[in-house]
């Protein structure tokens, strides 16, 4: 599996909070070697110890929107998977068909998306 790159944009004080939870904003970049199951991430990439919510905006290539849809596979805070993953889905070009997951070995490194992560 590939791994996403995370660029946090609110790295200076004051830290943003939502109630008692920390809010982190920034940009993710997908990997150059996407595999089934998605591109992985760690909580430390977001500056968090636990992730409650991750909102990912539409993807773009060099600022131009495209047709990929991203979905989050959350890490398990109760002793399961330590890493989460971002899954990418694209159009099958068939009317009414579900979006299939992007094929293995696909280079998605030109694809970026804005995010908001909430946790602590």
N, C-alpha and C positions, 0 to 999 in steps of 0.2 A: 504494500500500500504506500501511496505517497502521503506527504504531510502538507497541510496548509501553512502559509506564512501569515502571521498576524502583525499588523501595525496598529498600535493603540494610539489614538489621537488625544485623549485627555490624560496626559502623563504629568501634568503640573498640578499643584494644589490650587484651589481646593478640590478634593476628590468629589465626584458626583455621587449622591446617594438617593435611593428610592426607599423611603422608610429607613429601615436599619440595614438595607442591602446596598452594596456597592454597584454602581453603574459604570460600565466601560464602553467606550465608543471607538470605532476604528474601521480598518479595511482588512479583509482577508484576501489572499491570493491562492488560488488552487495550485496543485502540484503539476509537474511535467510528466508524471507517470500514474495517472488515475487507475485504480483497480476496483473491482467489485467490492462493495462494502464501504467505499468512500475514502476520502483523504482524512487522515487522522489529525487530532489536535490534543494538546494537554491543557489543563486548567491554568498552569503557570504562564502559558502564552498570553492569557487574558489578564494575568495578575490576580487570579482568583484561587481560592481553595475549594470552593464548591460552586457549581453552576446551576442556577434555578431556571434561567430562561435565556435563550439566544435567538435574537431576531436577525435574520439575514435578508438584506434587500436584494433586488434584482441584480443579476450579474451583468457585467459590461466588459467589452474588449476595447482598450484604449479610450474609455469613456463612452463607447457606443453600445447601447443595450442589445442583448441577444436573447435567444430562446431557451437557455438552460434554466431549470428550476432547481434550487438547492434545498435540501432537507437536512435536519440535524438528528443524529443518533447520539443521545446524551450519555455521558459517562455515568456509571452506576456508583452512587455515593455510599452504598451499603456493602462494599467489599467486592463488587463485580469488576467490570472493565474500568481501568484507570483512565483510559483515553476515550474521547468522543470521536465522532467522525462527521464529515460533511459529505452527503451523497448528492450526486449530480444526475439530473434526469433531462432528457432531450426529446424533441418531437419525433414521432415515428412516421410523420407525414401521411398517416392514415386517419381519415375522419372518424372520430369517435373512439379511437384507440388510446389506451393508457400510454403515458410517457414512459419509455423504457429507460433503465439506468444506462449511463454512458458506458461505452465499451472499454474493456481493459486496455491498458497501455496508451490511453488517449492523453495527449498533452493539453492540459487546461491552464498552463502557467500564465497565459495572457488574460485569464478571466479573473476579475476582481469583483468584490461586493462589499458594501458598507454593512456594519453590524452594530448591534447594541446587545451587550451581555449584562445580565443581572445575577449577582451571587454575593459571596463574601469570601 
